[in-house]
Amino acid sequence: MKCAACHDEMVKKKGEIDLRIEGRLYVVRNVFYEECLSCGEKVLSPEISQILFEKIKNKEFVEQMITVPVLDIPYG
């Protein structure tokens, strides 16, 4: 598969990704995805995307507190 962003080749991986859906951050662990090694673009298959959206819709997830580094950079 070619990357939609830079047109380089994507590689299949399994690991952790983060998703923002309706302003909420989700961390998805142990998921298969494709990643562009050139630009870092990550893509889920339509089947996996559907499973994730169903799990989110049905609240089939565990809420955990994680620490995330936050950068505050003023404009101009």
ROGURO-251939 format. One record per residue (C-alpha): residue number from 1; chain; x, y, z. Coordinates in Angstrom, 1 decimal, padded with zeros to 4 digits. Example, Ala and Ser with C-alpha at 12.3 -4.5 7.8 and 13.67 -1.06 7.14 Angstrom:
(atom 1,"A",(012.3,-004.5,007.8));
(atom 2,"A",(013.7,-001.1,007.1));
% end
This chain:
(atom 1,"A",(000.0,000.0,000.0));
(atom 2,"A",(001.2,003.5,-000.8));
(atom 3,"A",(001.1,006.3,001.7));
(atom 4,"A",(-001.6,008.9,000.9));
(atom 5,"A",(000.6,011.7,002.4));
(atom 6,"A",(004.0,011.1,000.8));
(atom 7,"A",(003.4,008.2,-001.6));
(atom 8,"A",(006.1,006.1,-000.1));
(atom 9,"A",(005.6,002.4,000.7));
(atom 10,"A",(003.7,001.5,004.0));
(atom 11,"A",(004.7,-001.4,006.2));
(atom 12,"A",(002.4,-003.6,008.3));
(atom 13,"A",(002.9,-003.3,012.1));
(atom 14,"A",(001.2,-004.3,015.4));
(atom 15,"A",(001.3,-002.0,018.3));
(atom 16,"A",(-000.2,001.0,020.0));
(atom 17,"A",(-001.8,004.0,018.2));
(atom 18,"A",(-003.7,007.0,019.3));
(atom 19,"A",(-007.0,008.2,017.8));
(atom 20,"A",(-009.0,011.4,018.3));
(atom 21,"A",(-012.7,010.9,017.8));
(atom 22,"A",(-015.1,013.8,018.5));
(atom 23,"A",(-012.4,015.6,020.5));
(atom 24,"A",(-011.7,012.6,022.7));
(atom 25,"A",(-008.3,010.8,022.8));
(atom 26,"A",(-008.3,007.0,022.7));
(atom 27,"A",(-005.2,004.8,023.0));
(atom 28,"A",(-005.5,001.5,021.1));
(atom 29,"A",(-003.2,-001.2,022.1));
(atom 30,"A",(-002.2,-004.4,020.2));
(atom 31,"A",(-003.8,-003.3,017.0));
(atom 32,"A",(-002.6,-004.1,013.4));
(atom 33,"A",(-002.0,-001.0,011.2));
(atom 34,"A",(000.1,000.1,008.3));
(atom 35,"A",(002.8,002.8,008.8));
(atom 36,"A",(004.8,004.9,006.5));
(atom 37,"A",(008.4,004.8,007.6));
(atom 38,"A",(009.1,008.1,005.7));
(atom 39,"A",(006.5,010.4,007.2));
(atom 40,"A",(004.9,008.4,010.0));
(atom 41,"A",(001.4,008.3,008.6));
(atom 42,"A",(-000.6,005.4,010.2));
(atom 43,"A",(-003.6,003.7,008.6));
(atom 44,"A",(-006.1,001.2,010.0));
(atom 45,"A",(-008.0,-001.2,007.7));
(atom 46,"A",(-011.7,-000.6,007.2));
(atom 47,"A",(-012.5,-003.8,009.2));
(atom 48,"A",(-010.4,-002.7,012.2));
(atom 49,"A",(-011.8,000.8,012.1));
(atom 50,"A",(-015.3,-000.6,012.2));
(atom 51,"A",(-014.5,-002.7,015.2));
(atom 52,"A",(-013.0,000.2,017.0));
(atom 53,"A",(-015.9,002.5,016.3));
(atom 54,"A",(-018.4,-000.1,017.5));
(atom 55,"A",(-016.4,-000.6,020.7));
(atom 56,"A",(-016.3,003.1,021.3));
(atom 57,"A",(-020.1,003.4,020.5));
(atom 58,"A",(-020.9,000.6,023.0));
(atom 59,"A",(-018.4,001.9,025.6));
(atom 60,"A",(-016.4,-001.3,025.5));
(atom 61,"A",(-013.2,000.2,026.8));
(atom 62,"A",(-011.4,000.7,030.0));
(atom 63,"A",(-010.7,004.2,031.2));
(atom 64,"A",(-007.2,004.7,032.5));
(atom 65,"A",(-005.3,007.8,033.6));
(atom 66,"A",(-002.1,008.4,031.6));
(atom 67,"A",(000.4,011.2,031.7));
(atom 68,"A",(000.9,013.0,028.4));
(atom 69,"A",(003.5,015.7,027.8));
(atom 70,"A",(001.8,019.0,026.8));
(atom 71,"A",(003.6,021.8,024.9));
(atom 72,"A",(002.2,025.3,025.1));
(atom 73,"A",(003.7,027.3,022.3));
(atom 74,"A",(002.5,030.9,021.8));
(atom 75,"A",(001.8,032.1,018.3));
(atom 76,"A",(004.0,034.7,016.5));
% end
